[in-house]
């Protein structure tokens, strides 16, 4: 559910989220949350628009929830980054001036970074030919972006199929490749605050870290500098490839990354069955003191939640406070909430990103 975009209401909606999180964590005697607010506008680093055709012209369009037939035509999008707003009219002028670019174009996606990089994806209901590629190459050069064209069975990349981000955590800059089509944190400034909070909450350890759902290594890179070794897992192949590139780009060599789901790794650690993707990794050689989890909205399944009980410290980032509370309820007899935080990734919506540090009683 979205609320109207109105920066004047920002403080009130953030306070409501804080109250809701405190209510959910009250049964576990959680301390007051650290609250990390978002910029009030221009905070989203990615945006996706359907294109609506009227009088031979295509417009950026959005739709109210549940209504796919009544477009809201827009020329700017104040919740999106300044870079996206700068690119929107220039991209529109580009397709309006070129039949090769506009013919059966139905969607435009923008992916940007705090570092200023940008990638645009254009989606079509037709095959892409040489005329399209020639026009797209000129447009990408004019806009100073990478560009990806998508059609059924086609994906043409002009430039790179990822953007580059740079984020500073505890005085060190980390470089990230963020692939087109893969998940990335949408709110860059809040992501930076999340990384700093997780880095501080974990602390400097002399043992090992298990990370589940590591994505492109967003948290892996800074947290790896706090521990002896990391074993990280991720199921998405594109995210695994990005994470491996990010580890290499940042010269981080104490991380072993395996393409397994959290459920599969649970089976491996419980010695239910072996996995070929763990060949060469001696699970018994790890001295895990902490586990870091950033699960999908459904939270951790029961078996994975039981697995985390083994660890002295559970650092948990959640995009769904209801499933977070359910997972904490399962762990509350052995672990207490030592720290918690609210990260306002999604202003003007009911969505909340939160974090907790659970420590063994």
KEKE-3310 file (N, C-alpha, C; in steps of 0.2 Angstrom, whole numbers, plus 5000, padded with zeros to 4 digits):
npx = (5004:5003:5006:5001:5013:5021:5032:5030:5023:5032:5039:5029:5024:5036:5037:5025:5029:5040:5033:5025:5035:5040:5029:5028:5039:5039:5034:5046:5055:5062:5075:5073:5072:5086:5084:5084:5082:5076:5081:5070:5065:5069:5075:5075:5084:5081:5069:5054:5044:5029:5025:5014:5003:4998:4990:5001:5012:5022:5021:5028:5021:5011:5002:4987:4986:4979:4972:4974:4971:4969:4979:4992:4999:5016:5029:5040:5048:5047:5051:5061:5079:5090:5097:5089:5078:5084:5087:5075:5067:5076:5078:5065:5064:5073:5067:5056:5061:5065:5060:5065:5068:5056:5046:5034:5039:5037:5040:5051:5065:5075:5091:5101:5115:5122:5135:5134:5132:5123:5110:5099:5085:5076:5061:5053:5039:5043:5055:5072:5082:5096:5094:5088:5099:5109:5103:5101:5114:5119:5110:5113:5126:5124:5117:5125:5125:5124:5115:5101:5093:5078:5068:5057:5066:5078:5092:5100:5115:5122:5136:5138:5131:5128:5128:5140:5143:5148:5152:5154:5160:5163:5175:5181:5180:5169:5167:5154:5147:5131:5120:5110:5093:5094:5092:5094:5097:5085:5086:5098:5105:5099:5103:5117:5117:5112:5122:5132:5126:5125:5138:5144:5136:5139:5152:5170:5177:5185:5182:5172:5160:5144:5134:5118:5108:5115:5115:5121:5132:5131:5131:5141:5154:5158:5156:5164:5177:5177:5178:5186:5184:5172:5158:5147:5131:5120:5106:5103:5109:5114:5116:5126:5137:5139:5142:5154:5162:5162:5169:5181:5185:5186:5197:5195:5198:5194:5182:5171:5160:5145:5133:5120:5103:5096:5089:5095:5109:5106:5103:5115:5124:5118:5121:5113:5113:5125:5133:5137:5141:5148:5160:5177:5176:5178:5167:5168:5179:5176:5174:5161:5154:5144:5129:5123:5108:5098:5083:5070:5054:5046:5052:5063:5062:5056:5066:5078:5078:5079:5092:5099:5099:5110:5120:5130:5127:5115:5113:5101:5093:5078:5065:5052:5043:5033:5036:5048:5046:5039:5049:5058:5051:5051:5064:5066:5067:5080:5088:5090:5084:5096:5099:5091:5084:5077:5075:5072:5068:5058:5050:5034:5026:5019:5029:5043:5060:5070:5081:5089:5099:5102:5107:5114:5106)
npy = (4994:5011:5027:5045:5054:5066:5076:5084:5076:5067:5065:5061:5049:5041:5040:5033:5020:5017:5016:5005:4995:4994:4989:4976:4970:4971:4960:4953:4960:4970:4983:5001:5005:5010:5023:5026:5037:5041:5051:5064:5065:5060:5047:5034:5023:5015:5013:5009:5010:5009:5012:5023:5025:5039:5048:5045:5047:5042:5040:5041:5031:5027:5017:5016:5005:4989:4994:4993:5000:5013:5025:5035:5048:5054:5066:5068:5061:5062:5054:5046:5045:5060:5058:5049:5057:5067:5060:5055:5065:5066:5053:5051:5061:5055:5043:5048:5054:5044:5031:5018:5016:5019:5010:4999:4999:4996:4997:5005:5005:5011:5011:5016:5024:5030:5034:5039:5032:5024:5014:5010:5000:4995:4988:4978:4973:4966:4959:4964:4973:4977:4991:4995:4993:5002:5014:5014:5013:5026:5033:5029:5033:5047:5050:5046:5033:5015:5003:4992:4982:4973:4959:4946:4932:4939:4949:4963:4971:4986:4994:4991:4977:4980:4992:5002:5004:5014:5013:5020:5012:5013:5021:5015:5012:5003:4994:4990:4979:4980:4971:4972:4968:4960:4959:4974:4985:4997:5010:5020:5029:5025:5011:5013:5017:5006:4996:5002:5001:4987:4983:4989:4982:4969:4969:4967:4952:4936:4924:4914:4919:4914:4917:4919:4920:4930:4938:4950:4952:4963:4965:4957:4961:4972:4966:4955:4960:4960:4948:4932:4922:4920:4910:4911:4910:4909:4908:4913:4913:4925:4934:4927:4927:4941:4944:4937:4944:4956:4953:4950:4963:4970:4965:4955:4941:4931:4925:4911:4907:4899:4892:4889:4886:4893:4883:4871:4873:4871:4858:4852:4856:4849:4837:4829:4827:4826:4839:4843:4856:4860:4854:4853:4862:4862:4860:4857:4864:4877:4889:4894:4909:4918:4922:4929:4935:4939:4937:4933:4941:4932:4927:4917:4899:4886:4876:4882:4893:4886:4881:4893:4895:4889:4897:4910:4923:4931:4940:4950:4955:4962:4963:4962:4965:4957:4944:4943:4945:4933:4924:4928:4924:4911:4909:4914:4908:4905:4915:4933:4949:4960:4972:4983:4990:5002:5005:5016:5012:5013:5026:5034:5022:5007:4998:4991:4991:4982:4978:4967:4962:4947:4939:4925:4919)
npz = (5000:4995:5001:4998:4990:4999:5005:5017:5026:5030:5043:5051:5045:5047:5061:5063:5058:5066:5078:5075:5073:5086:5093:5087:5091:5105:5113:5115:5123:5117:5115:5112:5095:5084:5073:5056:5044:5028:5013:5009:4996:4979:4982:4977:4968:4957:4944:4936:4921:4913:4896:4888:4874:4865:4852:4843:4851:4864:4882:4898:4910:4925:4936:4947:4961:4957:4946:4929:4918:4918:4915:4923:4918:4917:4918:4926:4941:4957:4967:4963:4959:4956:4945:4937:4935:4927:4916:4911:4902:4892:4887:4882:4872:4864:4859:4853:4842:4834:4824:4824:4837:4844:4839:4844:4857:4874:4888:4900:4909:4923:4930:4943:4952:4967:4965:4952:4940:4927:4919:4906:4902:4888:4883:4871:4860:4849:4837:4839:4828:4816:4813:4825:4834:4829:4831:4845:4850:4847:4855:4868:4869:4868:4879:4889:4895:4899:4889:4888:4877:4876:4870:4865:4867:4865:4870:4870:4873:4876:4880:4896:4906:4919:4933:4942:4959:4973:4989:5006:5020:5037:5035:5024:5006:4996:4981:4970:4958:4950:4943:4929:4930:4941:4959:4968:4982:4984:4989:4990:5000:5012:5011:5013:5026:5032:5030:5038:5051:5052:5051:5063:5073:5071:5075:5079:5076:5081:5075:5063:5050:5045:5031:5025:5010:5002:4991:4979:4987:4995:5009:5012:5008:5017:5030:5029:5033:5046:5052:5054:5043:5030:5025:5013:5005:4991:4980:4967:4951:4944:4954:4961:4952:4951:4965:4966:4957:4964:4976:4970:4964:4975:4982:4992:5001:5010:5009:5005:4993:4989:4978:4984:4991:5006:5013:5007:5012:5025:5026:5022:5032:5042:5039:5031:5017:5004:4994:4978:4974:4986:4985:4990:5000:5017:5028:5042:5046:5049:5062:5067:5074:5072:5063:5048:5041:5028:5023:5010:5009:5015:5026:5036:5034:5045:5047:5043:5052:5064:5062:5064:5077:5082:5083:5092:5090:5080:5066:5059:5045:5039:5027:5030:5044:5051:5048:5053:5066:5069:5067:5077:5088:5087:5091:5103:5116:5117:5113:5114:5110:5107:5100:5089:5074:5063:5046:5034:5020:5011:5009:5012:5010:5017:5019:5028:5032:5043:5057:5067:5081:5088:5103:5111:5126)
capx = (5000:5007:5003:5003:5020:5021:5037:5028:5021:5037:5041:5023:5024:5041:5035:5021:5033:5043:5028:5023:5040:5040:5023:5029:5045:5037:5034:5053:5058:5068:5077:5071:5076:5089:5079:5088:5077:5077:5080:5062:5063:5075:5079:5075:5089:5079:5062:5051:5038:5026:5024:5007:5003:4992:4991:5007:5017:5023:5022:5029:5014:5010:4995:4985:4985:4973:4970:4979:4968:4969:4986:4994:5005:5020:5035:5045:5046:5051:5054:5067:5085:5090:5099:5083:5074:5087:5087:5068:5065:5081:5076:5059:5065:5077:5063:5051:5065:5068:5055:5068:5068:5049:5041:5032:5042:5032:5043:5058:5068:5081:5095:5106:5119:5125:5141:5132:5132:5116:5109:5092:5083:5070:5058:5049:5035:5045:5062:5077:5086:5102:5093:5087:5105:5112:5100:5102:5121:5119:5106:5117:5132:5122:5115:5131:5123:5123:5108:5100:5087:5075:5063:5057:5072:5083:5094:5106:5119:5126:5140:5139:5124:5128:5130:5145:5141:5154:5149:5159:5158:5169:5181:5183:5176:5168:5164:5149:5143:5124:5118:5103:5088:5095:5090:5098:5094:5083:5087:5106:5107:5097:5107:5123:5116:5111:5128:5136:5123:5127:5146:5145:5132:5143:5158:5176:5177:5191:5179:5169:5153:5139:5129:5113:5104:5120:5114:5127:5138:5130:5133:5146:5160:5160:5156:5170:5182:5176:5179:5191:5182:5165:5155:5141:5127:5115:5104:5102:5116:5117:5119:5132:5142:5140:5146:5161:5166:5163:5174:5188:5186:5188:5202:5193:5199:5192:5175:5169:5153:5142:5127:5115:5098:5097:5087:5101:5114:5104:5104:5123:5127:5115:5124:5107:5115:5131:5131:5143:5144:5152:5166:5183:5174:5177:5162:5170:5185:5174:5172:5156:5152:5139:5126:5120:5103:5094:5079:5065:5048:5043:5057:5066:5058:5057:5072:5083:5077:5082:5099:5102:5099:5116:5125:5130:5125:5111:5112:5095:5090:5072:5060:5045:5043:5029:5039:5054:5043:5038:5056:5061:5047:5054:5071:5066:5069:5088:5091:5087:5086:5101:5099:5086:5084:5072:5078:5066:5070:5052:5045:5027:5023:5019:5034:5048:5066:5072:5087:5090:5105:5100:5112:5112:5105)
capy = (5000:5017:5034:5050:5057:5072:5077:5087:5071:5062:5063:5057:5042:5037:5039:5027:5014:5016:5013:4998:4990:4993:4985:4969:4968:4972:4953:4951:4965:4973:4990:5005:5004:5015:5024:5028:5040:5042:5057:5064:5064:5058:5042:5028:5022:5012:5014:5005:5013:5007:5017:5023:5028:5043:5052:5043:5049:5038:5044:5037:5030:5023:5015:5014:4998:4986:4997:4993:5003:5021:5027:5042:5050:5058:5068:5067:5056:5065:5049:5043:5049:5065:5055:5046:5063:5070:5056:5054:5069:5065:5047:5052:5064:5050:5038:5051:5056:5038:5026:5012:5015:5019:5005:4993:5000:4996:4998:5008:5004:5014:5008:5021:5023:5036:5035:5043:5027:5023:5009:5010:4994:4996:4982:4978:4968:4965:4958:4970:4973:4981:4998:4997:4993:5008:5020:5013:5015:5033:5036:5027:5038:5054:5050:5044:5027:5009:5002:4985:4980:4966:4957:4939:4928:4944:4954:4966:4975:4992:4996:4985:4975:4982:4998:5002:5008:5015:5015:5020:5010:5014:5024:5011:5012:4997:4995:4985:4979:4979:4969:4973:4963:4957:4963:4978:4989:5003:5017:5020:5032:5020:5006:5014:5017:4998:4993:5004:4998:4979:4982:4990:4978:4963:4970:4964:4945:4932:4918:4914:4921:4911:4922:4916:4925:4935:4942:4952:4953:4970:4965:4952:4965:4975:4961:4950:4963:4960:4941:4928:4919:4920:4906:4914:4906:4913:4903:4916:4913:4931:4937:4924:4930:4948:4944:4935:4949:4961:4951:4951:4970:4973:4961:4952:4934:4927:4923:4906:4908:4893:4893:4885:4889:4892:4876:4866:4873:4868:4850:4851:4857:4844:4831:4826:4824:4830:4843:4844:4863:4861:4851:4858:4866:4858:4864:4856:4868:4883:4890:4900:4912:4923:4921:4935:4933:4944:4933:4937:4943:4926:4926:4910:4893:4884:4873:4887:4897:4882:4881:4899:4894:4886:4903:4914:4929:4931:4947:4948:4961:4960:4967:4961:4965:4952:4937:4944:4944:4926:4920:4929:4920:4904:4909:4919:4904:4904:4922:4939:4955:4965:4979:4983:4996:5003:5008:5018:5011:5014:5031:5035:5016:5004:4994:4993:4987:4982:4974:4965:4958:4942:4936:4919:4920)
capz = (5000:4995:5003:4994:4990:5002:5010:5023:5030:5031:5050:5054:5043:5050:5068:5063:5057:5072:5083:5073:5074:5093:5095:5085:5095:5112:5117:5116:5127:5113:5116:5107:5089:5081:5067:5050:5040:5021:5010:5008:4989:4975:4985:4973:4962:4951:4943:4930:4919:4906:4891:4886:4868:4863:4847:4840:4856:4870:4888:4904:4914:4931:4937:4953:4963:4955:4940:4924:4912:4918:4916:4926:4913:4921:4915:4931:4946:4962:4972:4959:4959:4952:4938:4933:4932:4922:4910:4908:4896:4886:4884:4879:4866:4859:4856:4849:4836:4831:4823:4826:4845:4847:4837:4849:4864:4879:4894:4901:4916:4925:4936:4944:4958:4971:4961:4946:4935:4925:4914:4904:4899:4884:4882:4865:4858:4842:4837:4838:4822:4815:4813:4832:4837:4827:4835:4852:4851:4846:4860:4874:4869:4869:4886:4893:4899:4896:4887:4886:4873:4877:4866:4866:4865:4863:4875:4867:4878:4873:4885:4901:4908:4926:4935:4947:4964:4978:4996:5011:5027:5042:5032:5018:5001:4993:4975:4969:4952:4951:4937:4926:4931:4948:4965:4972:4987:4980:4992:4991:5006:5017:5011:5016:5034:5034:5030:5044:5057:5052:5053:5070:5077:5071:5079:5077:5079:5079:5073:5057:5049:5040:5028:5020:5006:5001:4985:4976:4991:4997:5016:5013:5008:5024:5036:5029:5036:5053:5054:5051:5037:5029:5021:5010:5001:4987:4975:4961:4947:4942:4960:4963:4948:4953:4971:4965:4954:4969:4980:4967:4963:4982:4985:4998:4999:5015:5008:5001:4991:4986:4975:4988:4995:5014:5015:5005:5016:5032:5025:5022:5039:5046:5036:5028:5011:5002:4988:4974:4974:4991:4984:4991:5006:5023:5033:5049:5048:5051:5069:5066:5080:5070:5056:5045:5037:5024:5019:5007:5013:5019:5032:5036:5035:5051:5048:5043:5059:5069:5061:5066:5084:5085:5083:5098:5087:5074:5064:5054:5041:5037:5024:5032:5051:5053:5048:5057:5073:5069:5067:5084:5093:5087:5094:5109:5122:5117:5111:5116:5106:5110:5096:5084:5070:5058:5040:5030:5013:5007:5012:5009:5009:5024:5019:5033:5033:5050:5058:5074:5083:5093:5106:5115:5133)
cpx = (5004:5003:5005:5010:5019:5026:5035:5025:5026:5038:5035:5023:5030:5040:5030:5024:5037:5039:5026:5028:5041:5035:5025:5035:5044:5037:5041:5058:5064:5069:5074:5075:5080:5085:5084:5083:5080:5078:5072:5060:5070:5079:5079:5080:5087:5071:5060:5045:5035:5025:5017:5007:4997:4994:4999:5013:5016:5024:5024:5022:5015:5003:4993:4985:4979:4969:4975:4977:4968:4976:4987:5000:5009:5026:5041:5043:5050:5054:5061:5073:5085:5093:5094:5079:5077:5087:5080:5066:5070:5080:5070:5060:5069:5072:5058:5055:5067:5062:5058:5068:5061:5045:5041:5037:5037:5034:5050:5059:5074:5085:5101:5110:5121:5131:5140:5131:5124:5116:5101:5091:5076:5067:5053:5045:5037:5052:5066:5081:5092:5100:5091:5094:5109:5110:5101:5109:5122:5116:5111:5123:5130:5120:5120:5129:5124:5116:5107:5093:5084:5069:5062:5063:5078:5085:5101:5109:5123:5130:5141:5132:5124:5130:5135:5143:5148:5150:5154:5156:5164:5175:5184:5178:5175:5165:5160:5147:5136:5121:5111:5099:5089:5093:5095:5094:5092:5084:5094:5108:5105:5102:5114:5123:5115:5118:5132:5133:5125:5134:5147:5142:5136:5149:5164:5177:5183:5188:5176:5162:5150:5135:5125:5110:5109:5119:5120:5133:5137:5133:5140:5153:5162:5161:5162:5176:5182:5177:5184:5190:5174:5163:5148:5137:5122:5113:5104:5109:5118:5119:5125:5138:5144:5144:5153:5165:5167:5168:5181:5190:5188:5194:5201:5193:5198:5185:5175:5162:5151:5135:5122:5109:5100:5095:5092:5107:5113:5105:5111:5126:5124:5117:5118:5109:5121:5129:5138:5146:5148:5159:5172:5182:5173:5173:5164:5176:5183:5172:5167:5154:5145:5136:5123:5114:5099:5089:5074:5059:5045:5047:5060:5061:5060:5064:5078:5083:5080:5090:5102:5103:5106:5121:5124:5126:5121:5110:5107:5093:5083:5068:5053:5045:5039:5032:5045:5052:5042:5044:5059:5057:5049:5061:5071:5068:5076:5091:5087:5089:5090:5101:5094:5086:5079:5075:5073:5068:5064:5048:5039:5023:5022:5025:5040:5054:5068:5078:5087:5096:5102:5106:5110:5112:5111)
cpy = (5006:5023:5039:5053:5064:5073:5080:5082:5066:5060:5059:5050:5038:5036:5033:5021:5012:5013:5006:4993:4989:4988:4977:4966:4968:4965:4951:4955:4968:4980:4994:5005:5011:5016:5028:5031:5040:5049:5058:5064:5062:5052:5035:5028:5018:5013:5011:5008:5009:5013:5017:5028:5032:5047:5051:5045:5044:5042:5039:5037:5025:5022:5014:5007:4995:4989:4997:4996:5010:5023:5034:5044:5055:5060:5068:5063:5058:5060:5046:5048:5055:5063:5053:5052:5067:5067:5055:5058:5067:5059:5048:5055:5060:5046:5042:5053:5050:5033:5019:5011:5015:5013:4999:4993:5000:4997:5001:5007:5008:5011:5013:5020:5030:5038:5039:5038:5026:5018:5010:5003:4996:4989:4983:4972:4967:4963:4964:4969:4977:4989:5000:4998:5000:5014:5020:5015:5022:5036:5035:5032:5045:5055:5049:5038:5021:5007:4995:4985:4973:4965:4949:4936:4933:4948:4956:4971:4980:4995:4990:4983:4976:4989:4997:5007:5009:5017:5015:5017:5010:5016:5020:5011:5005:4998:4989:4985:4977:4977:4971:4967:4959:4962:4967:4982:4996:5010:5017:5023:5028:5014:5007:5014:5010:4995:4995:5001:4990:4979:4984:4985:4971:4963:4966:4957:4941:4925:4919:4916:4917:4916:4918:4922:4931:4940:4944:4954:4960:4970:4961:4956:4968:4970:4956:4953:4963:4953:4938:4925:4920:4914:4909:4910:4911:4908:4906:4916:4920:4935:4934:4927:4937:4948:4942:4940:4955:4959:4952:4958:4973:4970:4958:4944:4929:4924:4917:4907:4902:4895:4888:4889:4889:4885:4871:4867:4870:4860:4848:4851:4851:4837:4826:4823:4829:4834:4844:4851:4864:4857:4856:4862:4862:4862:4863:4861:4875:4884:4896:4902:4916:4920:4927:4932:4939:4941:4937:4938:4938:4924:4919:4905:4890:4880:4877:4891:4892:4881:4887:4899:4892:4891:4907:4921:4928:4938:4946:4955:4958:4965:4966:4960:4959:4945:4938:4942:4936:4922:4922:4925:4913:4903:4912:4915:4904:4911:4928:4945:4960:4972:4978:4990:4996:5007:5010:5018:5013:5019:5031:5028:5013:4999:4996:4988:4988:4978:4973:4961:4953:4939:4930:4921:4917)
cpz = (5000:4998:4998:4995:4993:5007:5017:5028:5032:5038:5053:5052:5046:5057:5068:5062:5063:5078:5081:5074:5082:5095:5093:5089:5103:5116:5118:5120:5123:5115:5111:5101:5087:5074:5062:5045:5033:5019:5009:5001:4986:4979:4982:4968:4956:4950:4936:4928:4913:4902:4888:4879:4867:4858:4844:4845:4862:4876:4893:4908:4920:4932:4945:4955:4961:4949:4934:4918:4912:4920:4919:4922:4917:4916:4920:4937:4952:4967:4969:4960:4955:4945:4934:4931:4927:4915:4907:4902:4890:4883:4880:4872:4861:4856:4851:4842:4832:4830:4825:4833:4847:4845:4841:4855:4869:4886:4895:4908:4917:4931:4937:4950:4961:4968:4955:4940:4933:4919:4913:4901:4895:4882:4876:4864:4850:4842:4836:4832:4822:4816:4821:4835:4836:4831:4842:4854:4851:4853:4867:4874:4870:4876:4891:4898:4896:4894:4885:4883:4875:4873:4867:4863:4863:4869:4872:4872:4875:4879:4890:4903:4916:4927:4941:4953:4969:4984:5001:5017:5031:5039:5026:5012:4998:4986:4973:4961:4953:4945:4935:4927:4937:4953:4967:4977:4983:4982:4994:4998:5012:5017:5014:5024:5036:5035:5036:5050:5057:5054:5060:5074:5077:5076:5076:5080:5077:5077:5066:5056:5044:5038:5024:5016:5004:4995:4981:4980:4995:5005:5016:5013:5014:5030:5035:5032:5043:5056:5051:5044:5036:5024:5019:5005:4997:4982:4968:4957:4946:4948:4962:4959:4950:4960:4970:4962:4959:4974:4977:4966:4970:4985:4991:4997:5005:5015:5003:4999:4987:4984:4978:4991:5002:5016:5013:5010:5023:5031:5025:5029:5044:5044:5033:5021:5008:4996:4984:4974:4981:4991:4986:4997:5012:5028:5040:5051:5050:5058:5069:5073:5078:5064:5054:5040:5034:5020:5015:5012:5017:5025:5031:5037:5042:5052:5048:5050:5064:5068:5064:5074:5087:5086:5089:5096:5081:5072:5058:5051:5038:5033:5025:5040:5054:5053:5052:5064:5074:5070:5074:5089:5093:5091:5101:5115:5122:5116:5113:5111:5109:5107:5091:5080:5065:5052:5035:5023:5009:5009:5008:5007:5016:5024:5024:5032:5040:5051:5066:5075:5089:5096:5111:5122:5137)
residu = (UNK:UNK:UNK:UNK:UNK:UNK:UNK:UNK:UNK:UNK:UNK:UNK:UNK:UNK:UNK:UNK:UNK:UNK:UNK:UNK:UNK:UNK:UNK:UNK:UNK:UNK:UNK:UNK:UNK:UNK:UNK:UNK:UNK:UNK:UNK:UNK:UNK:UNK:UNK:UNK:UNK:UNK:UNK:UNK:UNK:UNK:UNK:UNK:UNK:UNK:UNK:UNK:UNK:UNK:UNK:UNK:UNK:UNK:UNK:UNK:UNK:UNK:UNK:UNK:UNK:UNK:UNK:UNK:UNK:UNK:UNK:UNK:UNK:UNK:UNK:UNK:UNK:UNK:UNK:UNK:UNK:UNK:UNK:UNK:UNK:UNK:UNK:UNK:UNK:UNK:UNK:UNK:UNK:UNK:UNK:UNK:UNK:UNK:UNK:UNK:UNK:UNK:UNK:UNK:UNK:UNK:UNK:UNK:UNK:UNK:UNK:UNK:UNK:UNK:UNK:UNK:UNK:UNK:UNK:UNK:UNK:UNK:UNK:UNK:UNK:UNK:UNK:UNK:UNK:UNK:UNK:UNK:UNK:UNK:UNK:UNK:UNK:UNK:UNK:UNK:UNK:UNK:UNK:UNK:UNK:UNK:UNK:UNK:UNK:UNK:UNK:UNK:UNK:UNK:UNK:UNK:UNK:UNK:UNK:UNK:UNK:UNK:UNK:UNK:UNK:UNK:UNK:UNK:UNK:UNK:UNK:UNK:UNK:UNK:UNK:UNK:UNK:UNK:UNK:UNK:UNK:UNK:UNK:UNK:UNK:UNK:UNK:UNK:UNK:UNK:UNK:UNK:UNK:UNK:UNK:UNK:UNK:UNK:UNK:UNK:UNK:UNK:UNK:UNK:UNK:UNK:UNK:UNK:UNK:UNK:UNK:UNK:UNK:UNK:UNK:UNK:UNK:UNK:UNK:UNK:UNK:UNK:UNK:UNK:UNK:UNK:UNK:UNK:UNK:UNK:UNK:UNK:UNK:UNK:UNK:UNK:UNK:UNK:UNK:UNK:UNK:UNK:UNK:UNK:UNK:UNK:UNK:UNK:UNK:UNK:UNK:UNK:UNK:UNK:UNK:UNK:UNK:UNK:UNK:UNK:UNK:UNK:UNK:UNK:UNK:UNK:UNK:UNK:UNK:UNK:UNK:UNK:UNK:UNK:UNK:UNK:UNK:UNK:UNK:UNK:UNK:UNK:UNK:UNK:UNK:UNK:UNK:UNK:UNK:UNK:UNK:UNK:UNK:UNK:UNK:UNK:UNK:UNK:UNK:UNK:UNK:UNK:UNK:UNK:UNK:UNK:UNK:UNK:UNK:UNK:UNK:UNK:UNK:UNK:UNK:UNK:UNK:UNK:UNK:UNK:UNK:UNK:UNK:UNK:UNK:UNK:UNK:UNK:UNK:UNK:UNK:UNK:UNK:UNK:UNK:UNK:UNK:UNK:UNK:UNK:UNK:UNK:UNK:UNK:UNK:UNK:UNK:UNK:UNK:UNK:UNK:UNK:UNK:UNK:UNK:UNK:UNK:UNK:UNK:UNK:UNK)
# end
